[in-house]
């Protein structure tokens, strides 16, 4: 029976709860929890359609028609939405007003097929007035935006699934066996990081000396710097190029000359003021935040990654504190301008704002996505103090940042005056000129509220901070003292941080700011880069990947070409280009552009060994192999040119592997096996070794005493034995890994024998007669009784735990009370379950739980970065998805045939688009084949970018 309620569908559970409160009982608000369907995997396509759609889930020959299926995780959500649609009097699709949001709305329409009127509801802030206004101002679905999103999705599938397999074949696996991937934006961003490291590796530092001294007049001292000798400029950092060569004719002081000049200046004791220049200046305030600039400032000022910044901003938006956080626009609405000006006047006085409101032009070409800038929501802004008790720490800091930037954007220019004083004196028979500069703000203007942070940048080492200068005039005499010669060296360009990488991507027009956070996350997950502090340090794996792409897919990683792709997607979103024609040109080529298919089909031979090699010196080459990077060193004295392998320390950045460091690693003594002693039970030697997976101890047959070095205890390497006729394999020697708390340098014989004796028998359970053993496993120390295992708190318990204590552990529930004290972080009660939220460390990493629902924390995010609000959101999203499908062989379902549906706006029929319904196929393939294809499908899916 119809309830007669109007159904509103949004993406987020958090947004759902906020909007429900504003609309009241006449409406029912539900969440789709993001996209409900996506391009199918190969196994989800019925056999009859696989010839056309099988490789990409796209019919390349028939207009690049996509094959969509409802995600397994969304079947429950779709069922709930369908039930709600049947009882609704009207459906309002209230997803975000951008490409992704418009596409989500279209997929909902195509999947739910409502029989009642359907409208598109859009809003940019979640306040009562904004939501009420949005209900009254609905519109039709924007099919151009849907086309743009679908084109982007198809483009990324074609790019990732054609290029990534080349990486798998020629480079292999990344860190930890992670499948490699290529992507339209991901590959260009990785190339940026690698290119910067290449600049650092090629950089040659230049050394130069300068002189600083203290000048004083009327007891007011200020710092001066020597800038010219006999009219010729002294060298500073910007006078040298990245190869350490001078770019112009200047005087370069060495240490001896600099110290002599400093002594001469001190001996002179005074100087004459020859020039005083005062120049007024103004600084304009910064535009309000866009997605990109918010990510940059959150990184600089709050130390948040791009991913965490977007997560915190999304929470603020969904809870009604800020406007929509995915925008390229710097424009503010009239009400926002008035609110900012009013607060500026209230806080800083009438002069704080200019006569006319400031208007900032948007750089976005896509008018459809050029919403309002990110700002506090409402007609009157709440100050950070007013919301302090309502927000978590990161949310509070983020809100204050957005509030300050918005208010400052409408404030007056800052006014300043920069004064430069030039002094002259004689030193060591030469005319020496020294200068000092100082800036004084005569009116701070917008700086009262806000000043933008800076990325790390190259600057002269002798650049002086601004200072206050005394009143002096031309001809005045000042004292000169404390002259010091200072050594300087030019520095390489800084590595990218997340903030500066986001800025570079935006400046080059690569990708959309809303995707930057996920792109950086993929780069880190794939092992293409790691973070050292805030800096992104590329791995040698990234060098191999970028080298392959540059040599064989040059157009696809060309920065200008990648930016042009984004412009084309914007043109499709504006209705200026057609989806099918554009995809045909990209894939099959046109004019001078060969197209993706032509590039992949004509790759030719790829030398994998050369691809994974970086020459370091004449005899040393860095190679990237199955287990990571290593140095291949050729012995020039060996007539056969044999080489040996030298390990590369994990924490060594590529630019730190200089020729000097390479030689140091080559010359380092090779650690041999250290003999700990003899096992008295069997007479075998116990040796500690360092293996691929860490240090371990091993039993070996006794060796000739002369082969053991008495000083080091190491076993000399035996000459290789000649191969004889094949015999039965000898039993493998007993081995045992060292505990994390143990060191191969300090472990003794008794401890080694304990390790080799594992598993240790603790005793017998008197109730069952089963033996209980203590041992170390892949996931840490544990007890085992038959098939029942229990985790131990520490490795030392393996040797210490008593039978009584072991029986106590087995008497407790396997999961529950005994883990109550293991929380890494605790929050207040979840608003839905009413139970406290905790972050725990589990078998597969840290996870959020309220005791009923568990959510694994995504890779790249630490428990410290999870706020209470984010934890609530994660739990809500997990509940909405329902329980994970059970593994194992499922009952075969009849394959659903692909149907054709019209792609239309809710009110009127429009352009027809061929779509499909979810389809599941019979799993009658052999288990071996299914296992092999499962890994390949997952790697392909991971290869695509969002």
Buried (B, 14 or more C-beta within 10 A) or exposed (E): EEEEBBBBBBBBBBBBBBBBEBBEEEBBBBBBBBBBBBBBBBBBBBEEBBEBBBBBBBBBEEBBBBBBBBBEBBBEBBEBBEEBBBBBEBBBBBBBBBBBBBBBBBBBBBBBEBEBBBBBBBBBBBBBBBBEEBBEEBEBBBBBBBBBBBBBBBBBBBBBBBBBBBBBEBBBBBBEEBBBBBBBBBBBBBBBBBBBBBBBBEBEEBEBBBBBBBBBBEEEBBBBBBBBBEEEBBBBBEBBEBEEEEEEEBBBBEEEBBBBBBBBBBEBEEBEBBEBEEEEEEBEBBBBBBBBBBBBBBBBBBBBBBBBBBBBBBBBBBBBBBBBBBBBBBBBBEEBBBBBBBBBBEEBEEEBBBEEBBEBEBBBBBEBBBBBBBBBBBEEBBBBEEBEEEBBEBBBBBBBBBBBBBBBBBBBBBBBEBBBBBBBBEBBEBEBBBBBBBBBBEBBBBBBBBBEEEBBEEEBBBEBEEEEBBEBEEEBEBEBBBBBBBEBEBBBBBBBBBBBBBBBBBEBBBBBBBBBBBBBBBBBBBBBBBBEEBBBBBBBBBBBBBBBBBEBBEBBBBBEBBBEBBEBBBBBBBBEBEBEEBBBBBBBBEEEBBBBBEBBEEEEEBEBEEBBBBEBBEBBBBBBEEEBBBBBBBEEEEEEEEBEEBBBEEEBBBBEBEEEBBBEBBEEEEEBBBBBBBBEEEEBBBBBBBEEEEBBBBBBEEBEEEEBEEEEBBBEEEEEEEEEEEEEEEEEEBBBBBBEEBEBEEBEBEBBBBBBBBBBEBBEBEEEEBBBBBBBEEEEBBBBBEEEBBBBEEBEBBBEBEBEEBBEBBEEEEEEEBBEEEBBBEBEEBEBBEEBBBBBBBEEEBBBBBEEBBBEBEEBBEBEBBBBBBBBBBBBBBBBBBEEEEEEEEEEEEBBEBEEBEBBBBBEEEEEBBBBBBBBBEEEEEEEEEEEBEEEBEBBBBBBBB
